[in-house]
Amino acid sequence: MGAGPQGNLGLDLGYRHGTLDDDGGALAQSLMFGSRLTPLKDIRPNLDVIPGGAELDQAAAGLIAQGSKDGSKAKLALARSLAPIAADYDIIFIDCPPGNEPLQVAALGAASYVVVPTKTDKAGREGLIGVAKRLDTVIDVNPNLDLLGVIITATSSTATNVHRMTREAIAETFGTDAVLFTGMVRHAEAPAQAARDRGVLVHELEEQVKGAAKWYEVLKGTAEAGQSQPRSAANVAEDLYQIAHELVARLEAAEERNAS
C-alpha cells in the first residue's frame, strides 16, 4: 500500500494519475472515519495496491487532532483500516513517507516488522535515529513491533570506506551490526529515471533492455531503433533481487522466533 502523500509508488507501478488513482482519498477517509478499504486488484500478478497521494496530507492533520484527544486511537488508525482485509493477504507492505510523523506513527502502529532504507550521509544516519525514537512511541500499542533491518541505498559500489564508516555508525546507533542487511542498492540515475517515467519496476526495465534492438541490428537495417535503454538497469535489478532474498530470509527467521 502507498501511505505517502507524494504517491511515488503509483508512478513506479504505472497507475499514478490514471483512472484507478484516487490520490489517496480512500485511505485518507479510512484513517479519519473508519470507512472500509477496497484495494486496486492485480496491479501486478498477485499484487493489489491501496493508493497514496496528496489526500493523505488531510489525513495526517486529522491524525494529529485525533492524537491530541486519544493518542492510542491515532496510533492504531491504520491498523484498524487494514484489519478487515488483512486475512486476504500473505504480506502487506506499507510504503511509508519520510518526514510525515503522523503517518509514520500510524504505519508503525500497524506493522509487525520495520525495514529502514538509509543513505550514507549524515542526514540519512540522523533519520535513522528519528525512526528509532518513533519505534519507542508505539510500543504501548504495538509491543511486538520488530526492526527487521536497515538497508544502505543510493550508494556507489566502489565507495568501500564510506560503506565501512556508515555500517559502523549504524551499528553504534542500534548497539549491534545485526540490523544491517548485507546487500546494498547502488545509485544509478538513468535506470531510476527511466523506470519511473515508464511506470515499470527495475526488473521489468531490465527485461526491456534485454529485448531492445542492438545498435548493429539497427545499423544493418534488420531492426528499428527504439527508446534509449539504460544498460545499468541490470545492476540495480540484481541489487534489489539480493535484497528481496535477504528480506525474505530475515522475515522467515523472525517468524520462526516468534512462533517458538
C-alpha positions in Angstrom: 0.0 0.0 0.0 1.2 3.5 -0.7 1.0 5.5 2.5 2.7 8.6 1.3 1.3 12.0 0.1 3.7 12.0 -2.8 2.2 8.9 -4.4 5.6 7.8 -5.8 4.6 4.2 -5.6 1.9 4.9 -8.2 4.5 6.3 -10.5 6.7 3.2 -10.1 3.8 0.9 -10.8 2.3 2.9 -13.6 -1.2 3.8 -12.3 -0.5 7.3 -11.0 -2.8 10.0 -12.5 -4.8 7.3 -14.2 -8.4 6.3 -13.8 -7.6 4.0 -10.9 -5.7 6.6 -8.9 -7.8 8.4 -6.2 -4.8 10.4 -4.9 -5.0 8.6 -1.5 -8.7 9.6 -1.0 -10.0 6.2 0.1 -7.1 5.7 2.5 -7.5 9.1 4.0 -11.2 8.5 4.6 -10.5 5.2 6.2 -7.8 6.7 8.5 -10.1 9.5 9.6 -13.5 7.9 9.6 -13.0 4.2 9.5 -14.5 3.5 6.1 -13.7 0.1 4.5 -10.7 -0.1 2.2 -11.0 -1.7 -1.3 -7.6 -2.3 -2.8 -6.9 -2.0 -6.5 -6.7 -5.5 -7.8 -3.9 -7.1 -9.7 -1.7 -4.1 -10.4 0.9 -6.8 -11.0 0.3 -10.5 -10.7 -0.6 -11.3 -7.0 -0.2 -7.6 -6.1 -3.1 -5.4 -5.0 -2.5 -1.8 -4.0 -4.1 0.9 -1.8 -3.0 4.2 -3.4 -1.5 7.0 -1.6 -1.4 10.7 -2.7 -2.0 14.3 -1.7 -5.2 13.5 0.1 -3.2 11.9 2.9 -2.0 15.4 3.9 -5.5 15.9 5.2 -5.4 12.6 7.0 -2.2 13.5 8.7 -3.7 16.6 10.0 -6.7 14.6 11.2 -4.4 12.1 13.0 -2.7 15.0 14.8 -6.1 16.3 16.0 -7.2 12.8 16.9 -4.0 12.1 18.8 -4.5 15.2 21.0 -7.7 13.6 22.3 -6.7 9.9 22.2 -3.1 9.1 21.4 -3.7 5.3 21.1 -6.6 5.8 18.7 -4.4 7.8 16.3 -1.5 5.3 16.5 -3.8 2.4 15.6 -5.8 4.2 12.9 -4.0 2.3 10.0 -4.2 -1.0 12.0 -8.0 -0.6 12.2 -8.2 0.2 8.5 -6.2 -2.8 7.5 -7.8 -5.3 9.9 -10.9 -6.2 7.8 -8.8 -7.1 4.8 -5.5 -8.4 6.3 -6.5 -12.0 6.2 -6.8 -11.8 2.4 -3.1 -11.4 2.1 0.1 -13.2 2.9 2.1 -10.0 3.3 1.1 -6.3 3.4 3.9 -3.8 2.6 3.4 -0.3 3.9 5.4 2.2 1.8 5.8 4.9 4.4 6.7 8.6 3.6 9.8 10.3 5.1 9.2 13.3 7.3 5.5 12.9 7.9 5.4 11.9 11.5 1.6 11.2 12.0 1.6 8.8 9.0 4.8 7.2 10.1 3.5 6.6 13.6 0.3 5.1 12.2 2.3 2.8 9.9 4.4 1.7 12.9 1.2 1.1 14.9 0.0 -1.3 12.2 3.3 -3.1 11.3 4.8 -6.3 12.5 8.3 -5.5 11.2 10.1 -2.4 10.0 12.7 -2.2 7.2 14.5 1.1 7.0 16.4 2.3 3.9 19.1 4.9 4.5 21.7 6.8 2.6 25.3 7.0 3.7 25.3 10.7 4.5 24.9 12.3 8.0 21.3 13.2 7.3 20.5 9.6 6.5 22.0 8.4 9.7 20.2 11.1 11.7 17.0 10.0 10.1 17.6 6.5 11.5 17.8 7.9 15.0 14.4 9.6 14.3 12.9 6.2 13.2 14.3 4.5 16.3 12.6 7.1 18.5 9.3 6.6 16.7 9.6 2.9 17.3 9.6 3.7 21.0 6.4 5.8 20.7 4.2 2.9 19.6 5.5 0.2 21.9 2.5 0.9 24.2 0.0 -0.1 21.4 2.2 -2.5 19.4 4.6 -4.1 21.8 5.7 -6.9 19.4 7.0 -4.5 16.7 10.4 -5.6 15.5 13.1 -3.9 13.4 13.8 -6.3 10.6 16.8 -4.4 9.3 18.5 -1.4 7.8 19.4 -1.2 4.1 22.0 1.1 2.7 20.7 2.6 -0.6 21.7 5.1 -3.3 25.4 4.4 -2.9 28.3 3.7 -5.2 29.5 0.1 -5.3 33.1 1.3 -5.1 32.8 3.6 -2.0 34.1 0.9 0.4 35.4 3.3 3.0 32.1 5.2 3.1 30.3 1.9 3.4 32.5 0.8 6.3 32.1 4.1 8.2 28.3 4.1 7.6 28.0 0.5 8.8 30.0 1.3 11.9 27.8 4.4 12.7 24.6 2.4 12.2 25.9 -0.5 14.4 26.7 2.1 17.1 23.2 3.7 16.8 21.4 0.4 17.3 24.0 -1.4 19.5 24.6 -4.2 17.0 25.6 -4.7 13.4 23.0 -7.5 13.1 20.4 -4.9 11.9 22.4 -4.2 8.7 21.4 -6.0 5.5 24.4 -7.5 3.8 23.2 -6.3 0.4 23.0 -2.6 -0.7 21.3 -0.8 -3.5 23.6 1.2 -5.7 22.7 4.6 -7.2 22.1 4.6 -10.9 20.3 7.7 -12.1 19.5 6.6 -15.7 17.5 3.4 -14.8 15.9 5.2 -11.8 14.5 7.9 -14.1 13.6 5.5 -16.9 11.7 3.2 -14.6 9.7 6.0 -13.1 9.0 7.7 -16.4 7.7 4.5 -17.9 5.8 3.2 -14.9 7.8 0.0 -14.6 9.8 -1.7 -11.9 13.5 -2.1 -12.3 13.4 -5.8 -13.1 10.7 -5.0 -15.8 13.0 -2.3 -17.1 15.8 -4.9 -17.3 13.6 -7.1 -19.5 13.0 -4.1 -21.8 16.8 -3.6 -22.0 17.4 -7.2 -22.9 14.7 -7.1 -25.6 15.8 -3.9 -27.2 17.3 -3.8 -30.6 21.1 -3.9 -30.7 23.0 -1.0 -32.4 24.4 -3.2 -35.1 21.0 -4.6 -35.9 19.7 -1.0 -36.4 22.8 -0.2 -38.5 22.2 -3.2 -40.7 18.5 -2.3 -41.1 17.4 -5.6 -39.5 15.7 -3.8 -36.6 14.3 -0.4 -35.8 15.7 1.9 -33.1 13.5 2.2 -30.0 13.8 4.1 -26.8 17.2 4.7 -25.3 17.8 1.9 -22.8 19.8 2.4 -19.6 22.3 -0.6 -19.6 22.9 -0.3 -15.8 19.3 -1.4 -15.1 20.6 -5.0 -14.8 23.0 -3.9 -11.9 20.2 -2.3 -9.9 17.9 -5.2 -10.6 20.5 -7.6 -9.2 20.9 -5.4 -6.1 17.1 -5.5 -5.5 17.0 -9.2 -6.2 19.6 -9.8 -3.5 17.8 -7.5 -1.1 14.5 -9.3 -1.7 16.1 -12.7 -0.9 17.7 -11.4 2.3 14.4 -9.7 3.4 12.5 -13.0 2.9 15.2 -14.9 4.9 15.1 -12.3 7.7 11.3 -12.4 7.7 11.2 -16.2 7.9 13.7 -16.2 10.7 11.8 -13.6 12.7 8.5 -15.6 12.2 10.2 -18.8 13.5 11.5 -16.9 16.6 8.1 -15.5 17.3 6.4 -18.9 16.9 8.7 -20.7 19.3 
